[in-house]
């Protein structure tokens, strides 16, 4: 399996049908602990079926979809954090 990513996008996935497991919320404060530590890559949804059967609270998503969901969730959290830390004058301009 080969997956090539940048902070903005998945550049390539081989095999294209590869999936990744997910457990827990996408808005967690600990990206590594919530996403990376529990994400397992499989060559296909069929290859992930045993994992899915053993983890009823988990789900399996195509690699590109999982990446995009995680990127959006954590990007929103990071933006909110930056706004909260901004000086009052900057926060007023954001409103």
RODO-2510 file (C-alpha; in nm, 4 decimals, decimal comma):
residues 95
     n   res          X          Y          Z
     1     x     0,0000     0,0000     0,0000
     2     x     0,1238     0,3464    -0,0842
     3     x    -0,0385     0,6729     0,0224
     4     x     0,1103     1,0096    -0,0602
     5     x    -0,0234     1,3156     0,1252
     6     x     0,0451     1,6819     0,1872
     7     x    -0,1121     1,8891     0,4652
     8     x    -0,3785     1,9941     0,2134
     9     x    -0,4653     1,6800     0,0157
    10     x    -0,4148     1,3145    -0,0628
    11     x    -0,2006     1,3066    -0,3761
    12     x    -0,2241     0,9350    -0,4475
    13     x    -0,3544     0,6100    -0,3016
    14     x    -0,2503     0,2646    -0,4215
    15     x    -0,4603     0,0607    -0,4282
    16     x    -0,7226     0,3244    -0,5056
    17     x    -0,9868     0,1295    -0,3071
    18     x    -0,7847     0,1500     0,0170
    19     x    -0,9755     0,2413     0,3320
    20     x    -0,8881     0,3531     0,6825
    21     x    -1,0598     0,2700     1,0098
    22     x    -1,1946     0,5419     1,2361
    23     x    -1,2897     0,5336     1,6032
    24     x    -1,4237     0,8289     1,7995
    25     x    -1,5031     1,1882     1,7253
    26     x    -1,3432     1,3955     1,4527
    27     x    -1,3371     1,7045     1,6718
    28     x    -1,1059     1,5622     1,9360
    29     x    -0,8300     1,7792     2,0790
    30     x    -0,5671     1,5089     2,0313
    31     x    -0,5204     1,4362     1,6599
    32     x    -0,2588     1,1684     1,7123
    33     x    -0,4410     0,9969     1,9984
    34     x    -0,7844     1,0081     1,8393
    35     x    -0,7094     0,9607     1,4699
    36     x    -0,3598     0,8247     1,4133
    37     x    -0,3394     0,5794     1,7022
    38     x    -0,6659     0,4099     1,6054
    39     x    -0,6516     0,4348     1,2258
    40     x    -0,5625     0,1170     1,0409
    41     x    -0,5183     0,1060     0,6649
    42     x    -0,6682    -0,1765     0,4612
    43     x    -0,6376    -0,2482     0,0889
    44     x    -1,0189    -0,2504     0,0506
    45     x    -1,3448    -0,2328     0,2453
    46     x    -1,3673    -0,6109     0,2168
    47     x    -1,0215    -0,6465     0,3735
    48     x    -1,1444    -0,4265     0,6618
    49     x    -1,4633    -0,6253     0,7228
    50     x    -1,3232    -0,8275     1,0137
    51     x    -1,1985    -0,5120     1,1870
    52     x    -1,5373    -0,3467     1,1309
    53     x    -1,7166    -0,6473     1,2803
    54     x    -1,4988    -0,6335     1,5910
    55     x    -1,5328    -0,2549     1,6382
    56     x    -1,9032    -0,1760     1,6229
    57     x    -1,8478     0,1888     1,7250
    58     x    -1,5892     0,2335     1,4500
    59     x    -1,6285     0,2891     1,0796
    60     x    -1,4303     0,2390     0,7632
    61     x    -1,3892     0,5194     0,5099
    62     x    -1,2068     0,5587     0,1794
    63     x    -0,8655     0,7124     0,2462
    64     x    -0,9401     1,0367     0,0602
    65     x    -1,2699     1,0873     0,2424
    66     x    -1,1181     1,0155     0,5843
    67     x    -0,8347     1,2583     0,5180
    68     x    -1,0702     1,5341     0,4051
    69     x    -1,3048     1,4886     0,7016
    70     x    -1,0153     1,4993     0,9445
    71     x    -0,8548     1,7979     0,7733
    72     x    -1,1789     1,9988     0,7858
    73     x    -1,2560     1,9047     1,1467
    74     x    -0,9141     1,9948     1,2789
    75     x    -0,8763     2,2984     1,0549
    76     x    -1,1962     2,4397     1,2057
    77     x    -1,0737     2,3656     1,5565
    78     x    -0,7360     2,5266     1,4846
    79     x    -0,9037     2,8373     1,3388
    80     x    -1,1252     2,8730     1,6447
    81     x    -0,8205     2,8337     1,8698
    82     x    -0,6297     3,1027     1,6773
    83     x    -0,9262     3,3431     1,7003
    84     x    -0,9569     3,2855     2,0760
    85     x    -0,5875     3,3625     2,1229
    86     x    -0,5933     3,6739     1,9059
    87     x    -0,5748     4,0187     2,0652
    88     x    -0,9152     4,1761     2,1247
    89     x    -0,8752     4,4165     1,8315
    90     x    -0,8151     4,1275     1,5906
    91     x    -1,1115     3,9293     1,7247
    92     x    -1,3369     4,2289     1,6737
    93     x    -1,2391     4,2445     1,3062
    94     x    -1,3206     3,8739     1,2626
    95     x    -1,6775     3,9195     1,3881
***
